[in-house]
């Protein structure tokens, strides 16, 4: 369905499949001799004897394994060592080592002087392209929300400790909210930030708040972490979050997090407080929820 993704996977499969790089490294017991003397271009017959998840029908195993390593590193904050990758992936060390060397050569992973592996700059280009595609996939859902509710609709994601706006469909009202795509804000003062943080473990939320701070933008901005955590509990229970002029005075927003997405995403509508009434919010929540589910299905 999404041709850029298919093309990229095909390239990765070709490169990884043709790679014959191999390095000797210390291992435990007699297994070192298997690592030293094994023909690097042969199939991983001995290394693959270790228990591992069954490959899906029609999949390319080396590509699945390479992406699983990238995902493990992303989940760990971008940095992992060889032994950590082995423990978490369940793959044999020789297999991991060859995949890492290929990813290093391609620029998707970099090895530090500490011998830790970190996500490399080659992923930035892919991330930028993915963000552009994300806005393309979101556009019809945002346009539908504008048609149904009359206010500007937004797609935002959590990037590090900040919220970044990925796409917007503007309201047709002459007085409307406009958020520049690419704009970054702190999560504590936005409906999209609250909706996303409400899906996360509290300890992770507190770490984000500690790093980013909770500066006051308006008189309505919540600057107390415990009060903010209380609002997140409400948002988690109700399934939506509200910004009551906490980022900009006179602006009201309501947001719903997108379920089961690879990134932490949320959809919202925003507009002047005089138009975004309680009645409009009550009508907006199920429409936002349905749009989030539909976009999640598109992204899966």
Secondary structure by P-SEA (a helix, b strand, c coil): ccaaaaaaaaaaaaaaaaccbbbbbbbcccccccccccccccccccccccccccccccccaaaaaaaaaaaaaaaacccccaaaaaaaacccaaaaaaaaaaaaaaccccccccccccccccaaaaaaaaaaaaaaaaaaaaaaaaaacccccccccccccbbbbcbbbbbcccbbbbbcccbbbbccccaaaaaaaaaccaaaaaaaaaaaccccccccccccaaaaaaaaaaaaaaccccccccccccbbbbbbbbcccccccccccccccccccaaaaaaaaaaaaaaaaaaaaaac
